[in-house]
Amino acid sequence: MGSEKIDTVELGTGGPRVGVQGLGCMGMSWAYGPTDADEARATLERALELGVTLYDTADVYGLGENEKFLAPFLRAHRDEVVLATKFALVAGPDEPFARTIRNDRGYVRQAVEASLRRLGVDVIDLYYMHRRDVRVPMEESVGAMAELVTEGKVRHLGLSEVTASELRAAHAVHPIAAVQSEWSLFSRDIEESVVPAAAGLGVALVPYSPLGRGFLTGSFVHADQELGEDDFRRGQPRFTGDNAAANAALLEPIRKIADSHGATLGQVALAWVHHRAAAHGLTVVPIPGTSKRRRIEENTGATRLALSERDLALLEPIAGRVAGDRYADMTFTSAGRE
Ligand SMILES: NC(=O)c1ccc[n+]([C@@H]2O[C@H](COP(=O)([O-])OP(=O)(O)OC[C@H]3O[C@@H](n4cnc5c(N)ncnc54)[C@H](OP(=O)(O)O)[C@@H]3O)[C@@H](O)[C@H]2O)c1
């Protein structure tokens, strides 16, 4: 796999310039079972060498541990990296995956200080509202985020899992650089209204879980049988029971296309996400997550994989056939509020 640097793009109108593929850092500390910390650190370095500059974390990942994990890397490379973190999901040590949402001004101000401290930086390049608390008006939540920009604590604003109308309301309070939502061959609900709204406003899309949390690479089928006790995916309806078996059958066209290009399933899945930029007329910077160097090379290689019209036609029906929701509780998503 080549060592060529990936291309760069502007992340939304007026946003920072970033490598066209970012790195999701969540799994280095949380959600998908134990990792090798040395290998994860080496993965951060390898990504940068390959032109990946958008590094994605959140305060809730490992209850602050993921932000702390990134701190030494940031100290060494602060000016080369576009650092994205998030606030709004509040979890407790006893139930790390049980979350409440806080968007109120007081919480935003408290959360940013805690993130800056854990990350060991003076400014966050892209600060996302991780989830929307519908009881808090956008004027208050995005207004509080805008204050952080004025104060120099944050450079650009983002939103995660918002509806099209929420995006428009937020953008009217302060320019939004990027929306981060789930987007993959298995998860296309945002294409109906969020993506067109973002395209119209000049807001970039940052697809999370572009590999379907690893399922699209073919590396597991039945999460409850194959993954560890503390793995978040064991609770996701798509990856268990009859759904998992039915969804694994949907990988066949991906496998065929991968074979025809001498590529991996994951590369085809990522190339499809990159192709959304041309298909929908907006900037798209997916953030596949990995804690392994060799996979960074594989994943960035997908930016150079051109899918044919025939490939795209074969991939088109997959999302419509997926069995099971992407979360056990869909009220936590923008689709749950559309
Ligand atoms: N805004 C939100 O609500 C939200 C929600 C979820 C995630 N995120 C962000 O999005 C990022 C990416 O999403 P994600 O990590 O959930 O899912 P993902 O990127 O779709 O998949 C990550 C999983 O795939 C594996 N993987 C990565 N590359 C692979 C390859 N080439 N071959 C085989 N397996 C591979 C990883 O394991 P290894 O580490 O073993 O490679 C990991 O288990 C996260 O890190 C996080 O920053 C945001």
The ligand as an SDF file (V2000), in Angstrom:
LIG
                    3D

 48 52  0  0  0  0  0  0  0  0999 V2000
  -20.6420   11.8170   16.5360 N   0  0  0  0  0  0  0  0  0  0  0  0
  -20.9680   10.6270   16.9870 C   0  0  0  0  0  0  0  0  0  0  0  0
  -22.0240   10.4210   17.5820 O   0  0  0  0  0  0  0  0  0  0  0  0
  -20.0240    9.4760   16.7560 C   0  0  0  0  0  0  0  0  0  0  0  0
  -20.4470    8.1410   16.9550 C   0  0  0  0  0  0  0  0  0  0  0  0
  -19.5290    7.1090   16.7160 C   0  0  0  0  0  0  0  0  0  0  0  0
  -18.2370    7.4130   16.2920 C   0  0  0  0  0  0  0  0  0  0  0  0
  -17.8500    8.7170   16.1360 N   0  0  0  0  0  0  0  0  0  0  0  0
  -16.5010    9.0690   15.6830 C   0  0  0  0  0  0  0  0  0  0  0  0
  -16.2840    8.4590   14.4200 O   0  0  0  0  0  0  0  0  0  0  0  0
  -15.1050    7.6820   14.4390 C   0  0  0  0  0  0  0  0  0  0  0  0
  -15.2320    6.4930   13.5120 C   0  0  0  0  0  0  0  0  0  0  0  0
  -16.3610    5.7110   13.8070 O   0  0  0  0  0  0  0  0  0  0  0  0
  -16.2900    4.2710   14.4530 P   0  0  0  0  0  0  0  0  0  0  0  0
  -14.9500    4.0730   15.0510 O   0  0  0  0  0  0  0  0  0  0  0  0
  -17.5030    4.1500   15.2930 O   0  0  0  0  0  0  0  0  0  0  0  0
  -16.5350    3.2610   13.2680 O   0  0  0  0  0  0  0  0  0  0  0  0
  -15.7920    2.8890   11.9060 P   0  0  0  0  0  0  0  0  0  0  0  0
  -14.7780    3.8730   11.5890 O   0  0  0  0  0  0  0  0  0  0  0  0
  -16.8770    2.6230   10.9510 O   0  0  0  0  0  0  0  0  0  0  0  0
  -15.1370    1.4740   12.2870 O   0  0  0  0  0  0  0  0  0  0  0  0
  -14.1720    1.3510   13.2880 C   0  0  0  0  0  0  0  0  0  0  0  0
  -13.9380   -0.1330   13.5250 C   0  0  0  0  0  0  0  0  0  0  0  0
  -13.4380   -0.7270   12.3470 O   0  0  0  0  0  0  0  0  0  0  0  0
  -12.1520   -1.3060   12.5800 C   0  0  0  0  0  0  0  0  0  0  0  0
  -11.3630   -1.0050   11.3700 N   0  0  0  0  0  0  0  0  0  0  0  0
  -10.9070    0.1940   10.9480 C   0  0  0  0  0  0  0  0  0  0  0  0
  -10.2670    0.0800    9.7860 N   0  0  0  0  0  0  0  0  0  0  0  0
  -10.3250   -1.2250    9.4550 C   0  0  0  0  0  0  0  0  0  0  0  0
   -9.8470   -1.9660    8.3520 C   0  0  0  0  0  0  0  0  0  0  0  0
   -9.2080   -1.3830    7.3500 N   0  0  0  0  0  0  0  0  0  0  0  0
  -10.0790   -3.3190    8.3430 N   0  0  0  0  0  0  0  0  0  0  0  0
  -10.7390   -3.9340    9.3470 C   0  0  0  0  0  0  0  0  0  0  0  0
  -11.2310   -3.2590   10.4150 N   0  0  0  0  0  0  0  0  0  0  0  0
  -11.0170   -1.9190   10.4650 C   0  0  0  0  0  0  0  0  0  0  0  0
  -11.6460   -0.6830   13.8340 C   0  0  0  0  0  0  0  0  0  0  0  0
  -10.8660   -1.5910   14.5760 O   0  0  0  0  0  0  0  0  0  0  0  0
   -9.2840   -1.4550   14.7890 P   0  0  0  0  0  0  0  0  0  0  0  0
   -9.0540   -0.3330   15.7600 O   0  0  0  0  0  0  0  0  0  0  0  0
   -8.9580   -2.7880   15.3520 O   0  0  0  0  0  0  0  0  0  0  0  0
   -8.6820   -1.2010   13.4550 O   0  0  0  0  0  0  0  0  0  0  0  0
  -12.9340   -0.3940   14.6110 C   0  0  0  0  0  0  0  0  0  0  0  0
  -13.3590   -1.5420   15.3100 O   0  0  0  0  0  0  0  0  0  0  0  0
  -14.9180    7.3220   15.9340 C   0  0  0  0  0  0  0  0  0  0  0  0
  -13.5880    6.9820   16.2260 O   0  0  0  0  0  0  0  0  0  0  0  0
  -15.3690    8.5970   16.5990 C   0  0  0  0  0  0  0  0  0  0  0  0
  -14.3130    9.5510   16.6290 O   0  0  0  0  0  0  0  0  0  0  0  0
  -18.7330    9.7290   16.3560 C   0  0  0  0  0  0  0  0  0  0  0  0
  1  2  1  0
  2  3  2  0
  2  4  1  0
  4  5  1  0
  4 48  2  0
  5  6  2  0
  6  7  1  0
  7  8  2  0
  8  9  1  0
  8 48  1  0
  9 10  1  0
  9 46  1  0
 10 11  1  0
 11 12  1  0
 11 44  1  0
 12 13  1  0
 13 14  1  0
 14 15  2  0
 14 16  1  0
 14 17  1  0
 17 18  1  0
 18 19  2  0
 18 20  1  0
 18 21  1  0
 21 22  1  0
 22 23  1  0
 23 24  1  0
 23 42  1  0
 24 25  1  0
 25 26  1  0
 25 36  1  0
 26 27  1  0
 26 35  1  0
 27 28  2  0
 28 29  1  0
 29 30  1  0
 29 35  2  0
 30 31  1  0
 30 32  2  0
 32 33  1  0
 33 34  2  0
 34 35  1  0
 36 37  1  0
 36 42  1  0
 37 38  1  0
 38 39  2  0
 38 40  1  0
 38 41  1  0
 42 43  1  0
 44 45  1  0
 44 46  1  0
 46 47  1  0
M  CHG  2   8   1  16  -1
M  END
$$$$
